[in-house]
């Protein structure tokens, strides 16, 4: 059974999505300007993995939306 | 004249790779912390998987940078330093085992350190992982 998400968990998820987003952009910068083929290949693969991470985190939020309380809990 | 004074600040490939690597190291730690502080089992599992996946990315990035000569590993530790630490921590282990026998009347022996070449010799039970 899935429990409601805590505020702390949501903060970690939000920070993590920012981290993943920054990684995607940094990897894209290396792919665009780099000269070492091995590094460029790795970074373009890493972009896909970071996108999967981002989607998983986003999915966790949407999964918990229905069971989240609409009023503050005591 | 004016145009000559303009400077372009462009990060080198090595700068970019170094930034990505250090961020990956930080993100691994943040995912591990998030896993330990999660209450929902599914969220904990998500952060655990993300820790593993990011740790793998960091390892790949490190290897690629090392192969491109962008990373200097620290120099090998001297034999006498290894001898000193091994002796010191062997003594600590003996003392702790004595403490365990006095308090619990038994002892358990396991190690998590197993270099790959010796893993195939591993046996079940109370054997140390490093033989």
Backbone of each chain as ProteinMPNN parsed JSONL, in Angstrom:
{"seq_chain_A": "XXXXXXXXXXXXXXXXXXXXXXXXXXXXXXXXXXXXXXXXXXXXXXXXXXXXXXXXXXXXXXXXXXXXXXXXXX", "coords_chain_A": {"N_chain_A": [[0.841, -1.205, 0.0], [0.5, 2.216, -0.794], [1.813, 5.016, 0.881], [0.886, 8.413, 1.852], [2.835, 11.069, 0.415], [5.526, 12.697, 2.105], [6.316, 16.105, 3.177], [9.054, 16.516, 3.249], [10.005, 14.51, 1.564], [8.947, 15.386, -0.851], [10.411, 17.746, -1.169], [13.016, 16.756, -1.505], [12.59, 15.367, -3.888], [11.943, 17.46, -5.654], [14.336, 19.014, -5.558], [16.015, 17.088, -6.622], [15.052, 16.818, -9.232], [15.808, 19.305, -10.245], [18.587, 18.991, -10.098], [18.926, 16.868, -11.952], [18.044, 18.1, -14.277], [19.97, 20.131, -14.563], [22.221, 18.542, -15.017], [21.534, 17.392, -17.484], [21.702, 19.653, -19.133], [24.403, 20.401, -18.823], [25.683, 18.129, -19.847], [24.777, 18.272, -22.472], [26.063, 20.615, -23.294], [28.71, 19.733, -23.289], [28.58, 17.731, -25.256], [28.013, 19.33, -27.45], [30.221, 21.077, -27.668], [32.54, 19.653, -27.176], [35.568, 17.662, -27.92], [36.577, 15.144, -27.635], [35.812, 11.988, -28.708], [34.94, 9.704, -27.156], [34.123, 10.819, -24.717], [32.104, 12.516, -25.602], [30.259, 10.685, -26.662], [29.598, 9.261, -24.33], [28.429, 11.296, -22.802], [26.196, 11.916, -24.34], [24.737, 9.581, -24.052], [24.348, 9.751, -21.321], [22.614, 11.884, -21.108], [20.175, 10.755, -21.85], [19.798, 8.916, -19.758], [19.61, 10.671, -17.568], [17.279, 11.964, -18.304], [15.46, 9.87, -18.011], [15.694, 9.526, -15.231], [14.632, 11.968, -14.379], [12.0, 11.771, -15.347], [11.11, 9.6, -13.821], [11.098, 10.704, -11.261], [9.239, 12.742, -11.591], [7.05, 11.188, -12.166], [6.666, 9.934, -9.726], [5.658, 12.019, -8.182], [3.187, 12.548, -9.515], [1.961, 10.135, -9.097], [1.439, 10.195, -6.411], [-0.361, 12.171, -6.133], [-3.198, 11.751, -6.021], [-3.689, 10.61, -3.478], [-2.955, 12.505, -1.707], [-3.604, 14.645, 1.098], [-6.086, 17.272, 1.194], [-6.436, 19.148, 3.05], [-4.572, 20.723, 5.745], [-2.866, 18.428, 7.905], [-3.258, 17.326, 11.287]], "CA_chain_A": [[0.0, 0.0, 0.0], [1.298, 3.446, -0.892], [1.505, 6.045, 1.88], [0.999, 9.77, 1.311], [4.196, 11.602, 0.377], [5.786, 13.733, 3.115], [6.865, 17.354, 2.655], [10.499, 16.319, 3.089], [10.201, 13.713, 0.353], [8.667, 16.255, -2.006], [11.538, 18.672, -1.336], [14.12, 15.991, -2.1], [12.236, 15.065, -5.284], [12.054, 18.712, -6.427], [15.773, 19.312, -5.691], [16.601, 16.077, -7.507], [14.705, 17.142, -10.622], [16.69, 20.421, -10.635], [19.912, 18.398, -10.344], [18.892, 16.109, -13.201], [17.912, 19.084, -15.356], [21.28, 20.777, -14.737], [23.104, 17.553, -15.632], [21.159, 17.281, -18.902], [22.233, 20.824, -19.843], [25.87, 20.331, -18.823], [26.073, 17.082, -20.803], [24.509, 18.792, -23.817], [27.138, 21.571, -23.596], [29.92, 18.963, -23.631], [28.355, 17.08, -26.555], [28.029, 20.359, -28.493], [31.506, 21.781, -27.821], [33.679, 18.78, -26.892], [36.344, 17.133, -29.048], [36.928, 13.744, -27.376], [34.628, 11.186, -29.09], [34.467, 8.826, -26.077], [33.402, 11.651, -23.741], [30.877, 13.012, -26.232], [29.315, 9.554, -26.705], [29.129, 8.975, -22.976], [27.535, 12.367, -22.347], [24.888, 11.839, -25.013], [24.011, 8.5, -23.365], [23.981, 10.214, -19.974], [21.432, 12.753, -21.244], [18.999, 9.875, -21.838], [19.616, 8.375, -18.398], [19.114, 11.756, -16.715], [15.869, 12.187, -18.668], [14.707, 8.79, -17.346], [15.648, 9.857, -13.796], [13.707, 13.102, -14.234], [10.64, 11.246, -15.558], [10.761, 8.756, -12.668], [10.8, 11.604, -10.14], [7.976, 13.41, -11.928], [6.033, 10.152, -12.067], [6.413, 9.714, -8.292], [4.759, 13.106, -7.738], [1.834, 12.369, -10.05], [1.43, 8.93, -8.474], [1.022, 10.503, -5.038], [-1.309, 13.298, -6.138], [-4.567, 11.372, -5.631], [-3.861, 10.276, -2.056], [-2.497, 13.614, -0.854], [-4.7, 15.345, 1.757], [-6.318, 18.627, 0.69], [-6.403, 20.026, 4.228], [-3.425, 20.417, 6.603], [-3.129, 17.37, 8.883], [-2.782, 17.597, 12.663]], "C_chain_A": [[0.88, 1.26, 0.0], [0.836, 4.469, 0.146], [1.545, 7.417, 1.223], [2.448, 10.263, 1.391], [4.373, 12.678, 1.452], [6.363, 14.984, 2.436], [8.354, 17.233, 2.365], [10.802, 15.549, 1.807], [9.978, 14.562, -0.897], [9.819, 17.221, -2.264], [12.741, 17.969, -1.962], [13.841, 15.707, -3.579], [12.409, 16.309, -6.157], [13.524, 19.083, -6.642], [16.427, 18.353, -6.685], [16.279, 16.358, -8.966], [15.537, 18.324, -11.12], [18.089, 19.912, -10.939], [19.96, 17.677, -11.685], [18.838, 17.052, -14.402], [19.258, 19.762, -15.643], [22.273, 19.827, -15.401], [22.825, 17.411, -17.131], [21.795, 18.432, -19.695], [23.76, 20.797, -19.919], [26.37, 19.278, -19.815], [25.875, 17.565, -22.238], [25.6, 19.781, -24.235], [28.408, 20.836, -23.988], [29.767, 18.281, -24.991], [28.511, 18.105, -27.682], [29.414, 20.939, -28.728], [32.728, 20.879, -27.671], [34.366, 18.251, -28.132], [36.72, 15.663, -28.857], [35.725, 12.852, -27.66], [34.066, 10.345, -27.949], [33.637, 9.61, -25.059], [32.072, 12.136, -24.31], [29.818, 11.905, -26.305], [28.73, 9.273, -25.338], [28.117, 10.03, -22.531], [26.19, 12.326, -23.072], [24.063, 10.664, -24.473], [23.505, 8.967, -22.009], [22.756, 11.122, -20.02], [20.166, 11.898, -21.156], [18.721, 9.324, -20.441], [19.064, 9.451, -17.456], [17.646, 12.081, -17.027], [14.979, 11.123, -18.03], [14.576, 9.06, -15.854], [14.588, 10.933, -13.547], [12.257, 12.614, -14.34], [10.181, 10.393, -14.375], [10.355, 9.615, -11.48], [9.455, 12.302, -10.355], [6.803, 12.439, -11.77], [5.661, 9.887, -10.602], [5.464, 10.79, -7.756], [3.342, 12.837, -8.222], [1.154, 11.139, -9.441], [0.847, 9.224, -7.09], [-0.037, 11.603, -4.984], [-2.689, 12.914, -5.585], [-4.729, 11.176, -4.133], [-3.401, 11.387, -1.123], [-3.692, 14.31, -0.215], [-4.852, 16.769, 1.204], [-6.374, 19.648, 1.827], [-5.149, 19.71, 5.044], [-3.78, 19.379, 7.658], [-2.56, 17.762, 10.236], [-1.596, 16.69, 13.006]], "O_chain_A": [[1.877, 1.335, 0.717], [-0.354, 4.754, 0.276], [2.157, 7.585, 0.168], [3.185, 9.918, 2.314], [3.468, 13.481, 1.681], [6.829, 14.937, 1.297], [8.855, 17.768, 1.376], [11.724, 15.885, 1.064], [10.725, 14.466, -1.87], [10.171, 17.489, -3.413], [13.403, 18.521, -2.841], [14.739, 15.794, -4.416], [12.951, 16.231, -7.259], [13.924, 19.426, -7.755], [17.278, 18.748, -7.483], [17.124, 16.163, -9.84], [15.931, 18.351, -12.286], [18.713, 20.337, -11.912], [20.903, 17.843, -12.459], [19.505, 16.828, -15.412], [19.64, 19.947, -16.798], [23.07, 20.242, -16.242], [23.748, 17.32, -17.941], [22.349, 18.227, -20.775], [24.341, 21.129, -20.952], [27.347, 19.498, -20.53], [26.701, 17.3, -23.111], [26.018, 19.789, -25.393], [29.109, 21.253, -24.91], [30.708, 18.252, -25.784], [29.067, 17.798, -28.736], [29.759, 21.263, -29.864], [33.839, 21.291, -28.003], [33.848, 18.359, -29.244], [37.136, 15.005, -29.81], [34.722, 12.929, -26.952], [32.849, 10.272, -27.781], [32.596, 9.144, -24.596], [31.055, 12.169, -23.617], [28.638, 12.144, -26.046], [27.524, 9.073, -25.193], [27.079, 9.703, -21.956], [25.16, 12.661, -22.488], [22.835, 10.735, -24.438], [22.395, 8.634, -21.594], [21.953, 11.134, -19.087], [19.206, 12.264, -20.478], [17.575, 9.269, -19.995], [18.172, 9.185, -16.65], [16.873, 12.426, -16.133], [13.88, 11.424, -17.564], [13.512, 8.859, -15.267], [13.767, 10.825, -12.636], [11.402, 12.99, -13.538], [9.019, 10.449, -13.973], [9.394, 9.304, -10.776], [8.648, 12.435, -9.435], [5.722, 12.808, -11.31], [4.497, 9.648, -10.28], [4.569, 10.493, -6.964], [2.396, 12.89, -7.435], [-0.067, 11.104, -9.288], [-0.113, 8.586, -6.658], [-0.548, 11.926, -3.912], [-3.274, 13.647, -4.787], [-5.765, 11.524, -3.567], [-3.446, 11.24, 0.098], [-4.694, 14.549, -0.888], [-3.872, 17.392, 0.797], [-6.361, 20.857, 1.592], [-4.694, 18.566, 5.05], [-4.862, 19.431, 8.243], [-1.531, 18.431, 10.33], [-1.06, 16.767, 14.112]]}, "seq_chain_B": "XXXXXXXXXXXXXXXXXXXXXXXXXXXXXXXXXXXXXXXXXXXXXXXXXXXXXXXXXXXXXXXXXXXXXXXXXXXXXXXXXXXXXXXXXXXXXXXXXXXXXXXXXXXXXXXXXXXXXXXXXXXXXXXXXXX", "coords_chain_B": {"N_chain_B": [[39.494, 48.214, -32.221], [37.9, 48.325, -29.855], [36.619, 45.886, -30.166], [38.69, 44.104, -29.913], [39.175, 44.107, -27.236], [37.153, 42.694, -26.166], [36.394, 39.773, -24.414], [36.104, 36.249, -24.718], [34.48, 33.967, -22.727], [34.94, 30.824, -22.584], [34.292, 27.588, -21.6], [36.551, 24.871, -21.286], [36.635, 21.503, -22.675], [37.572, 19.841, -20.696], [37.037, 21.319, -18.389], [34.217, 21.294, -18.43], [33.709, 18.538, -18.267], [34.849, 17.992, -15.785], [33.178, 19.487, -14.124], [30.736, 18.14, -14.506], [31.406, 15.623, -13.472], [31.99, 16.224, -10.739], [29.525, 17.163, -9.912], [27.997, 14.836, -10.28], [29.066, 13.233, -8.263], [28.19, 14.629, -6.021], [25.407, 14.42, -6.394], [24.977, 11.674, -6.121], [25.451, 11.403, -3.366], [23.362, 12.989, -2.403], [21.09, 11.566, -3.267], [21.441, 9.211, -1.795], [21.183, 10.229, 0.803], [18.547, 11.176, 0.63], [17.204, 8.742, 0.319], [17.657, 7.566, 2.837], [16.166, 9.257, 4.387], [13.582, 8.94, 3.648], [10.117, 8.169, 4.055], [7.954, 6.822, 2.851], [7.783, 3.596, 1.453], [7.887, 3.203, -1.364], [8.992, 5.579, -2.31], [11.462, 5.555, -1.057], [12.536, 3.323, -2.337], [12.666, 4.307, -4.942], [14.601, 6.405, -4.635], [16.747, 4.821, -3.857], [17.229, 3.29, -6.165], [17.882, 5.394, -7.899], [20.213, 6.299, -6.678], [21.972, 4.106, -7.148], [21.967, 4.087, -9.982], [23.013, 6.641, -10.575], [25.484, 6.467, -9.354], [26.648, 4.572, -11.008], [26.788, 6.077, -13.38], [28.609, 8.04, -12.558], [30.891, 6.47, -12.21], [31.36, 5.649, -14.858], [31.85, 8.109, -16.05], [34.123, 8.964, -14.67], [35.968, 6.969, -15.523], [36.048, 7.493, -18.289], [37.149, 10.053, -18.271], [39.606, 9.55, -17.091], [40.789, 7.919, -19.02], [41.033, 9.81, -21.002], [43.088, 11.271, -20.061], [42.416, 13.269, -18.203], [42.305, 13.185, -15.55], [43.979, 12.992, -12.509], [44.978, 10.463, -10.5], [45.568, 9.893, -6.985], [48.87, 9.342, -5.582], [50.407, 6.02, -5.177], [49.99, 4.36, -2.009], [52.502, 3.907, 0.522], [54.198, 0.823, 1.334], [54.92, 0.483, 4.083], [53.071, 2.081, 5.337], [50.657, 0.779, 4.826], [51.227, -1.599, 6.215], [51.361, -0.606, 8.821], [48.74, 0.368, 9.285], [47.258, -1.982, 8.89], [48.18, -3.57, 11.007], [47.432, -2.032, 13.213], [44.624, -2.015, 12.974], [44.076, -4.675, 13.062], [44.624, -5.213, 15.683], [42.635, -3.653, 16.879], [40.388, -5.044, 16.021], [40.745, -7.49, 17.34], [40.476, -6.693, 20.012], [37.825, -5.803, 19.968], [36.539, -8.18, 19.312], [37.096, -9.628, 21.647], [35.635, -8.091, 23.424], [33.069, -8.577, 22.394], [32.842, -11.315, 22.873], [32.884, -11.324, 25.648], [30.541, -9.891, 26.191], [28.487, -11.0, 24.613], [29.097, -13.632, 24.269], [29.826, -14.918, 21.934], [30.918, -14.858, 18.483], [31.042, -13.214, 15.292], [32.236, -13.421, 11.968], [32.862, -11.573, 9.242], [33.675, -10.122, 6.084], [33.363, -7.3, 3.943], [35.028, -6.776, 1.934], [36.077, -7.84, -1.091], [38.215, -8.533, -3.497], [37.913, -8.881, -7.069], [39.284, -11.021, -8.349], [39.499, -12.96, -6.449], [37.019, -13.694, -5.78], [35.747, -15.983, -6.78], [36.6, -18.058, -5.216], [35.132, -17.922, -3.008], [33.355, -19.035, -0.149], [30.419, -20.401, 1.36], [28.876, -19.401, 4.471], [30.595, -18.61, 7.517], [32.895, -17.511, 6.497], [35.526, -15.13, 5.867], [35.068, -12.39, 3.54], [37.275, -11.603, 2.195], [39.944, -13.383, 1.109]], "CA_chain_B": [[40.095, 48.394, -30.899], [36.919, 47.897, -28.858], [36.341, 44.462, -30.335], [39.835, 43.328, -29.438], [39.145, 44.022, -25.776], [36.12, 41.744, -25.735], [36.925, 38.434, -24.143], [35.115, 35.174, -24.708], [34.703, 33.019, -21.648], [34.479, 29.506, -23.024], [34.811, 26.491, -20.786], [37.146, 23.786, -22.068], [35.992, 20.197, -22.499], [38.005, 19.326, -19.405], [36.255, 22.052, -17.369], [32.84, 20.786, -18.464], [33.71, 17.158, -17.767], [35.13, 18.074, -14.346], [31.951, 19.964, -13.477], [29.745, 17.052, -14.55], [31.851, 14.578, -12.541], [31.834, 16.614, -9.333], [28.082, 17.197, -9.648], [27.523, 13.449, -10.137], [29.459, 12.778, -6.927], [27.282, 15.277, -5.068], [24.045, 13.901, -6.581], [24.957, 10.333, -5.491], [25.293, 11.607, -1.917], [22.018, 13.518, -2.122], [20.131, 10.469, -3.425], [21.601, 8.304, -0.65], [20.571, 10.922, 1.946], [17.092, 11.185, 0.417], [16.713, 7.377, 0.597], [17.65, 7.324, 4.287], [15.186, 10.129, 5.046], [12.26, 8.702, 3.085], [9.174, 7.424, 4.884], [7.195, 5.917, 1.973], [8.641, 2.555, 0.872], [8.097, 3.361, -2.814], [9.906, 6.707, -2.522], [12.777, 5.065, -0.658], [13.014, 2.453, -3.412], [13.022, 5.187, -6.063], [15.884, 7.062, -4.343], [17.787, 3.785, -3.844], [17.539, 2.999, -7.573], [18.553, 6.561, -8.474], [21.579, 6.278, -6.124], [22.722, 3.1, -7.91], [22.102, 4.503, -11.375], [23.908, 7.801, -10.639], [26.812, 5.958, -9.007], [27.157, 3.941, -12.228], [27.149, 7.167, -14.299], [29.829, 8.672, -12.044], [31.987, 5.55, -12.509], [31.623, 5.713, -16.301], [32.415, 9.436, -16.328], [35.494, 8.939, -14.145], [36.792, 6.142, -16.411], [36.234, 8.197, -19.567], [38.081, 11.166, -18.042], [40.93, 8.981, -16.821], [41.321, 7.481, -20.309], [41.362, 11.009, -21.774], [44.131, 11.965, -19.288], [41.874, 14.463, -17.556], [42.155, 12.939, -14.116], [45.159, 12.461, -11.842], [44.681, 9.757, -9.249], [46.607, 10.146, -5.997], [49.987, 8.395, -5.707], [50.202, 4.801, -4.38], [50.387, 4.431, -0.606], [53.708, 3.121, 0.788], [54.032, -0.475, 1.986], [54.981, 0.584, 5.547], [51.818, 2.688, 5.817], [49.68, -0.321, 4.821], [51.586, -2.499, 7.325], [51.024, 0.067, 10.074], [47.278, 0.398, 9.447], [46.771, -3.357, 9.008], [48.502, -4.015, 12.361], [46.617, -1.27, 14.157], [43.206, -2.389, 12.928], [43.996, -6.065, 13.494], [44.544, -5.119, 17.147], [41.304, -3.14, 17.219], [39.446, -6.135, 15.787], [40.896, -8.463, 18.426], [39.875, -6.108, 21.218], [36.367, -5.792, 19.806], [36.093, -9.575, 19.408], [37.11, -9.961, 23.075], [34.474, -7.395, 23.992], [31.868, -9.286, 21.956], [32.769, -12.6, 23.58], [32.512, -11.042, 27.035], [29.161, -9.393, 26.313], [27.513, -11.841, 23.914], [29.498, -15.031, 24.325], [29.986, -15.484, 20.591], [31.448, -13.873, 17.543], [30.777, -13.422, 13.874], [33.343, -12.945, 11.154], [32.567, -11.367, 7.819], [34.229, -8.906, 5.515], [32.708, -6.878, 2.71], [36.044, -6.479, 0.927], [36.417, -9.002, -1.914], [38.687, -8.23, -4.85], [37.237, -9.744, -8.025], [40.018, -12.232, -8.722], [39.391, -13.983, -5.417], [35.616, -13.905, -5.455], [35.286, -17.312, -7.158], [36.947, -19.008, -4.156], [34.313, -17.629, -1.835], [32.53, -20.124, 0.347], [29.281, -20.016, 2.192], [29.034, -19.499, 5.913], [31.245, -17.567, 8.285], [34.193, -17.185, 5.919], [35.689, -13.725, 5.493], [34.908, -12.152, 2.106], [38.604, -11.418, 1.609], [40.801, -14.508, 1.496]], "C_chain_B": [[39.16, 47.866, -29.81], [36.683, 46.387, -28.917], [37.472, 43.593, -29.816], [39.803, 43.145, -27.919], [38.085, 43.049, -25.269], [36.723, 40.372, -25.533], [35.795, 37.424, -24.172], [35.451, 34.208, -23.583], [34.109, 31.682, -22.046], [35.12, 28.439, -22.145], [35.4, 25.416, -21.694], [36.361, 22.492, -21.824], [36.324, 19.615, -21.128], [37.253, 20.01, -18.255], [34.84, 21.488, -17.265], [32.762, 19.387, -17.86], [33.938, 17.141, -16.256], [33.908, 18.529, -13.564], [30.889, 18.888, -13.409], [30.12, 15.982, -13.517], [31.627, 14.981, -11.081], [30.353, 16.738, -8.965], [27.516, 15.789, -9.474], [27.851, 12.904, -8.747], [28.513, 13.35, -5.871], [25.87, 14.689, -5.163], [23.916, 12.49, -5.985], [24.72, 10.472, -3.994], [23.886, 12.091, -1.583], [20.951, 12.443, -2.262], [20.213, 9.5, -2.243], [20.964, 8.922, 0.596], [19.054, 10.898, 1.831], [16.501, 9.811, 0.718], [16.618, 7.134, 2.097], [16.583, 8.144, 4.993], [13.781, 9.963, 4.484], [11.401, 7.873, 4.027], [8.419, 6.402, 4.036], [8.139, 4.873, 1.378], [8.896, 2.757, -0.62], [9.043, 4.515, -3.128], [11.333, 6.298, -2.151], [13.389, 4.192, -1.755], [13.449, 3.272, -4.637], [14.389, 5.825, -5.832], [17.033, 6.051, -4.307], [18.215, 3.454, -5.272], [18.296, 4.151, -8.225], [19.984, 6.682, -7.942], [22.441, 5.333, -6.948], [23.013, 3.572, -9.324], [23.09, 5.667, -11.51], [25.337, 7.413, -10.294], [27.458, 5.294, -10.233], [27.593, 5.004, -13.239], [28.461, 7.814, -13.874], [31.045, 7.789, -12.354], [32.378, 5.59, -13.979], [32.321, 7.022, -16.667], [33.873, 9.483, -15.868], [36.421, 8.16, -15.085], [37.092, 6.847, -17.72], [37.231, 9.338, -19.412], [39.496, 10.661, -17.804], [41.592, 8.544, -18.132], [41.711, 8.664, -21.188], [42.427, 11.857, -21.071], [43.645, 13.268, -18.657], [41.812, 14.303, -16.042], [43.431, 12.345, -13.541], [44.755, 11.769, -10.548], [45.827, 9.999, -8.279], [47.641, 9.016, -6.047], [49.776, 7.174, -4.814], [50.699, 4.974, -2.948], [51.599, 3.513, -0.381], [53.385, 1.845, 1.573], [53.976, -0.337, 3.513], [53.714, 1.215, 6.125], [50.698, 1.639, 5.853], [49.929, -1.268, 5.984], [51.114, -1.922, 8.651], [49.511, 0.026, 10.328], [46.706, -1.0, 9.634], [46.985, -3.866, 10.429], [47.582, -3.344, 13.376], [45.167, -1.758, 14.176], [42.985, -3.878, 13.194], [43.864, -6.105, 15.017], [43.163, -4.655, 17.588], [40.255, -4.239, 17.085], [39.509, -7.169, 16.915], [40.25, -7.962, 19.71], [38.353, -6.139, 21.138], [35.807, -7.205, 19.88], [36.067, -10.051, 20.86], [35.898, -9.353, 23.77], [33.182, -8.133, 23.64], [31.715, -10.617, 22.683], [32.344, -12.408, 25.022], [31.045, -10.664, 27.151], [28.131, -10.323, 25.696], [27.84, -13.323, 23.969], [29.594, -15.694, 22.959], [30.59, -14.452, 19.671], [31.106, -14.238, 16.108], [31.863, -12.77, 13.062], [32.925, -12.794, 9.706], [33.265, -10.116, 7.348], [33.521, -8.591, 4.21], [33.729, -6.626, 1.602], [36.434, -7.738, 0.17], [36.895, -8.545, -3.28], [38.176, -9.295, -5.82], [37.951, -11.07, -8.279], [39.877, -13.338, -7.677], [37.943, -14.344, -5.094], [35.15, -15.335, -5.722], [35.582, -18.35, -6.078], [36.015, -18.893, -2.96], [33.435, -18.807, -1.431], [31.408, -19.579, 1.212], [29.664, -20.049, 3.666], [29.79, -18.333, 6.503], [32.622, -17.183, 7.762], [34.3, -15.676, 5.701], [35.534, -13.562, 3.984], [36.263, -11.995, 1.42], [39.518, -12.531, 2.058], [42.08, -14.504, 0.694]], "O_chain_B": [[39.562, 47.072, -28.959], [36.566, 45.71, -27.896], [37.245, 42.481, -29.338], [40.329, 42.168, -27.386], [38.106, 42.632, -24.111], [37.469, 39.874, -26.376], [34.683, 37.694, -23.718], [36.568, 33.696, -23.5], [32.916, 31.441, -21.863], [36.339, 28.402, -21.975], [34.831, 25.089, -22.736], [35.546, 22.398, -20.906], [35.486, 18.986, -20.482], [36.881, 19.365, -17.275], [34.331, 21.238, -16.172], [31.88, 19.086, -17.056], [33.301, 16.374, -15.535], [33.633, 18.023, -12.476], [30.217, 18.73, -12.39], [29.263, 15.495, -12.78], [31.135, 14.185, -10.281], [29.97, 16.449, -7.831], [26.655, 15.566, -8.622], [27.041, 12.211, -8.13], [28.092, 12.65, -4.951], [25.212, 14.481, -4.144], [22.881, 12.147, -5.415], [23.9, 9.758, -3.417], [23.291, 11.654, -0.598], [20.009, 12.4, -1.472], [19.19, 9.026, -1.749], [20.286, 8.231, 1.357], [18.354, 10.634, 2.809], [15.423, 9.715, 1.303], [15.637, 6.572, 2.583], [16.137, 7.775, 6.079], [12.887, 10.748, 4.801], [11.901, 6.981, 4.713], [8.26, 5.251, 4.443], [9.193, 5.231, 0.85], [10.004, 2.508, -1.094], [9.807, 4.45, -4.091], [12.289, 6.65, -2.842], [14.576, 4.293, -2.066], [14.457, 2.973, -5.277], [15.243, 5.798, -6.717], [18.16, 6.376, -4.679], [19.407, 3.348, -5.563], [19.228, 3.935, -9.0], [20.875, 7.12, -8.67], [23.522, 5.713, -7.4], [24.141, 3.477, -9.809], [23.903, 5.691, -12.434], [26.289, 7.952, -10.859], [28.658, 5.437, -10.466], [28.634, 4.864, -13.881], [29.321, 8.104, -14.707], [32.105, 8.298, -12.717], [33.561, 5.57, -14.319], [33.248, 7.047, -17.477], [34.745, 9.976, -16.584], [37.516, 8.62, -15.408], [38.22, 6.818, -18.212], [38.057, 9.575, -20.293], [40.467, 11.268, -18.258], [42.786, 8.762, -18.34], [42.608, 8.549, -22.023], [42.646, 13.013, -21.433], [44.386, 14.25, -18.591], [41.322, 15.185, -15.337], [43.915, 11.32, -14.019], [44.255, 12.404, -9.619], [46.946, 10.281, -8.706], [47.351, 7.902, -6.483], [49.062, 7.254, -3.814], [51.699, 5.649, -2.704], [51.71, 2.465, -1.017], [52.439, 1.796, 2.359], [53.124, -0.938, 4.168], [53.328, 0.925, 7.258], [49.894, 1.609, 6.785], [48.994, -1.696, 6.661], [50.55, -2.624, 9.491], [49.059, -0.303, 11.425], [45.787, -1.2, 10.429], [46.106, -4.509, 11.002], [47.032, -3.989, 14.269], [44.559, -1.899, 15.237], [41.874, -4.304, 13.509], [43.11, -6.904, 15.571], [42.59, -5.185, 18.54], [39.353, -4.359, 17.914], [38.482, -7.659, 17.384], [39.563, -8.71, 20.406], [37.677, -6.461, 22.114], [34.732, -7.42, 20.44], [35.159, -10.773, 21.27], [35.232, -9.994, 24.582], [32.304, -8.295, 24.488], [30.611, -11.006, 23.063], [31.566, -13.19, 25.568], [30.373, -11.067, 28.1], [27.013, -10.426, 26.202], [26.974, -14.168, 23.746], [29.455, -16.912, 22.85], [30.751, -13.292, 20.05], [30.91, -15.404, 15.765], [32.359, -11.7, 13.413], [32.662, -13.784, 9.022], [33.432, -9.162, 8.107], [33.128, -9.49, 3.466], [33.36, -6.304, 0.473], [37.068, -8.624, 0.744], [36.081, -8.205, -4.137], [38.022, -10.459, -5.452], [37.31, -12.113, -8.407], [40.105, -14.51, -7.974], [37.677, -15.193, -4.243], [34.286, -15.857, -5.017], [34.924, -19.388, -6.009], [36.103, -19.677, -2.015], [32.851, -19.484, -2.278], [31.457, -18.457, 1.715], [30.664, -20.658, 4.047], [29.649, -17.198, 6.049], [33.426, -16.599, 8.49], [33.309, -15.015, 5.391], [35.833, -14.486, 3.228], [36.388, -12.223, 0.217], [39.843, -12.632, 3.241], [42.928, -15.376, 0.88]]}, "name": "protein", "num_of_chains": 2, "seq": "XXXXXXXXXXXXXXXXXXXXXXXXXXXXXXXXXXXXXXXXXXXXXXXXXXXXXXXXXXXXXXXXXXXXXXXXXXXXXXXXXXXXXXXXXXXXXXXXXXXXXXXXXXXXXXXXXXXXXXXXXXXXXXXXXXXXXXXXXXXXXXXXXXXXXXXXXXXXXXXXXXXXXXXXXXXXXXXXXXXXXXXXXXXXXXXXXXXXXXXXXXXXX"}
